[in-house]
């Protein structure tokens, strides 16, 4: 039995929580990728003045820095709400990114939103995703 399987069995038995696992072994690579992706797509703060996430990587333990902890909590809430593990959460995000990536207007909107600029087309909200 692999360590992941043992931890999942302990979790299902109610002996440990995701927070216990993260405290002991740190976040998995899948979880880190999911947190980075969700922050990139969903953070609405100004990244020059309000959000320190992109600047915390200078710290040795940047996953324990305030903005990273905040986004880890958001991702944990997301995973819990949909009863997903790190791998399934990352797969769900990858699927969403494929859909978004196939919509050029959505990509432009997300890029301009991330850099806190308005889209060029007078729209104040995200374009509808669809055929």
Number of C-alpha atoms within 10 A of each C-alpha: 5 7 8 9 10 11 16 17 13 13 15 11 10 9 10 14 15 14 12 12 15 11 10 8 8 14 18 13 12 16 21 19 17 23 25 17 16 17 21 15 14 11 15 14 14 13 15 11 7 9 15 16 21 14 12 17 13 8 10 9 9 15 19 14 15 14 18 21 15 16 20 22 14 15 21 20 12 13 17 13 9 10 11 15 16 20 15 15 23 22 15 14 16 14 12 11 15 11 13 16 13 13 16 12 17 17 16 16 20 21 16 14 20 19 13 14 11 16 17 10 8 7 10 10 10 14 15 9 12 8 5
